[in-house]
Amino acid sequence: MEPKTVTHIAGVAIQVGSQLRQLCAWCGKKIIDVDLSTIMSTDGRPYGAFGDGTLVQVFEGDGFSSHTVVKPEVDAEGALRIPDDCCARPWSKQPAKPGPQLEVVR
C-alpha cells in the first residue's frame, strides 16, 4: 500500500463496554477502533479520543497508521480553511465512493 494521508473531522467517540470507537463525522471512516481491555497505560492516564470536530490527519502505509491533530488555518477573511487532503473537500482528489448518487426530487 502506498503511504498517504487523509484529514478527517472527528465525530463523537462512543464506548460500549471496553470497545472505544470514533468515526469521521463527514465520511464515516474509523479513526479509533480499540478494545481498551488490551491497552496498558504506564502513566495511569486513560486512552483518549479526539474532541468532536477536531481535524485529525491519518497516515496509513507500510502496515501501520498514525494520527496527528491538525490546527485549522484561517484565511484572509477570518474563515477557517480545511486542509487540502480533507475528506470533506468536494473538490479534493479523494476517490469517489461507489454507490447511488443523490438526486433532488421536487
SULCOR-V347382 format. One record per residue. N is the residue number from 1. RES is the residue in one letter. BURIAL is # if it has 9 or more other C-alpha atoms within 8 Angstrom, else .. Layout:
n & res & burial
N & RES & BURIAL
N & RES & BURIAL
//
This chain:
n & res & burial
1 & M & .
2 & E & .
3 & P & .
4 & K & .
5 & T & #
6 & V & #
7 & T & #
8 & H & #
9 & I & #
10 & A & #
11 & G & #
12 & V & #
13 & A & #
14 & I & .
15 & Q & .
16 & V & .
17 & G & .
18 & S & .
19 & Q & #
20 & L & #
21 & R & #
22 & Q & #
23 & L & #
24 & C & #
25 & A & #
26 & W & #
27 & C & .
28 & G & .
29 & K & .
30 & K & #
31 & I & #
32 & I & #
33 & D & #
34 & V & .
35 & D & #
36 & L & #
37 & S & .
38 & T & .
39 & I & .
40 & M & .
41 & S & .
42 & T & .
43 & D & .
44 & G & .
45 & R & .
46 & P & .
47 & Y & .
48 & G & .
49 & A & .
50 & F & .
51 & G & .
52 & D & #
53 & G & .
54 & T & #
55 & L & #
56 & V & #
57 & Q & #
58 & V & #
59 & F & #
60 & E & #
61 & G & #
62 & D & .
63 & G & .
64 & F & .
65 & S & .
66 & S & .
67 & H & .
68 & T & .
69 & V & .
70 & V & .
71 & K & .
72 & P & #
73 & E & .
74 & V & #
75 & D & .
76 & A & .
77 & E & .
78 & G & .
79 & A & .
80 & L & .
81 & R & .
82 & I & .
83 & P & .
84 & D & .
85 & D & #
86 & C & #
87 & C & #
88 & A & .
89 & R & #
90 & P & .
91 & W & .
92 & S & #
93 & K & .
94 & Q & .
95 & P & .
96 & A & .
97 & K & .
98 & P & .
99 & G & .
100 & P & .
101 & Q & .
102 & L & .
103 & E & .
104 & V & .
105 & V & .
106 & R & .
//
